[in-house]
Amino acid sequence: MSRKKKALLSASRSGQTQLSMLSQTIWPNVRPSTAIDAVMEGAERLEDQSKAMQSVLSFYIYREAKKIMRHKTKVNRVDALNKLPELLRPHVKKEVERLWNTNK
C-alpha cells in the first residue's frame, strides 16, 4: 500500500475526510480562502501563489472581468477596472480583453 493510501486510510479512521487531506497536501501553509482573499484584495501577488492556487484564482479573475464587462459604457468599464487593487488589475484587464475579443 502506498504512503498516500495509508495516510488517507489513517485520516479517515481519525475522522478527517479525504478532501481535507487533499487540501492539506495542495495548500499546506495557508487556507485556500485566506490566500484567495489576499490576492483579490491586492495584499499578495498572483505570481507568488502556487500553480494550484493560480488555477483556482483564474475563476475569480474571470468573475471580476465579467462584472466589468456588464457596464454599458467604456468610461464606466475603465472606472471599474481602475477601482481594482493595483496588483490584481493587469490580470483582470487581460481577462477582459480576452473575453471582449472572443465575443466579437
SULHUUR-V595582 format. One record per pair of residues at least 12 apart in sequence whose ideal C-beta (glycine too) atoms are under 7 Angstrom apart, sorted by the first residue. I is the first residue (numbers start at 1). J is the second residue. D is the distance in whole Angstrom. If there is no record, write none. Layout:
BEGIN
i->I j->J d->D
i->I j->J d->D
END
This chain:
BEGIN
i->7 j->21 d->7
i->8 j->21 d->6
i->26 j->52 d->5
i->27 j->53 d->7
i->32 j->56 d->7
i->35 j->49 d->6
i->35 j->53 d->6
i->36 j->56 d->7
i->36 j->57 d->6
i->36 j->60 d->6
i->39 j->57 d->6
i->39 j->88 d->7
i->40 j->60 d->6
i->40 j->88 d->6
i->41 j->85 d->6
i->42 j->85 d->2
i->42 j->86 d->6
i->42 j->87 d->5
i->42 j->88 d->5
i->45 j->87 d->5
i->46 j->91 d->6
i->61 j->91 d->5
i->61 j->92 d->6
i->61 j->95 d->5
i->62 j->95 d->6
i->64 j->84 d->7
i->64 j->92 d->5
i->65 j->92 d->5
i->65 j->95 d->4
i->65 j->96 d->5
i->65 j->99 d->6
i->68 j->80 d->5
i->68 j->81 d->6
i->68 j->92 d->7
i->68 j->96 d->5
i->69 j->96 d->6
i->69 j->99 d->6
i->81 j->93 d->6
END
